[in-house]
Amino acid sequence: MEYPIYTVLGILVIIYLFFLMLNRNKSKKRKSKKFMEDYRREDRKEKEN
């Protein structure tokens, strides 16, 4: 352990990359879902009138 600062920075980079990959996977799952699939605004407006 001649250079402890480089060891600490290396560990922080590894943790950062881990969280980056984790968040990327979660966002892909969110994007794959159909957003507001059954939402029909026009139908609701017609019923109110």
C-alpha positions in Angstrom: 0.0 0.0 0.0 2.4 2.6 -1.2 -0.2 4.9 -2.7 -3.4 4.8 -0.5 -5.0 7.7 -2.3 -4.9 5.8 -5.6 -6.5 2.8 -4.0 -9.3 4.9 -2.5 -9.9 6.7 -5.8 -9.9 3.3 -7.7 -12.6 1.9 -5.3 -14.7 5.1 -5.7 -14.5 4.7 -9.5 -15.6 1.1 -9.3 -18.6 2.0 -7.1 -19.5 4.9 -9.5 -19.4 2.6 -12.5 -21.5 0.0 -10.6 -24.3 2.5 -9.8 -24.1 3.9 -13.4 -24.8 0.5 -14.8 -27.5 -0.2 -12.3 -29.3 3.0 -13.1 -29.0 2.4 -16.9 -30.7 -1.0 -16.5 -33.6 0.5 -14.5 -34.1 3.2 -17.1 -34.2 0.7 -19.9 -36.9 -1.2 -18.0 -38.9 2.0 -17.6 -38.6 2.9 -21.3 -39.7 -0.6 -22.4 -43.1 -0.3 -20.6 -45.8 1.3 -22.6 -46.5 4.7 -21.0 -50.2 5.4 -20.2 -51.3 2.5 -22.5 -55.0 2.6 -21.6 -55.4 6.3 -21.2 -58.1 7.8 -23.4 -58.6 11.5 -22.8 -61.0 12.0 -25.7 -63.5 9.4 -24.4 -63.6 11.1 -21.0 -64.3 14.5 -22.5 -67.1 13.2 -24.6 -68.8 11.6 -21.6 -68.7 14.9 -19.7 -70.4 16.9 -22.5 
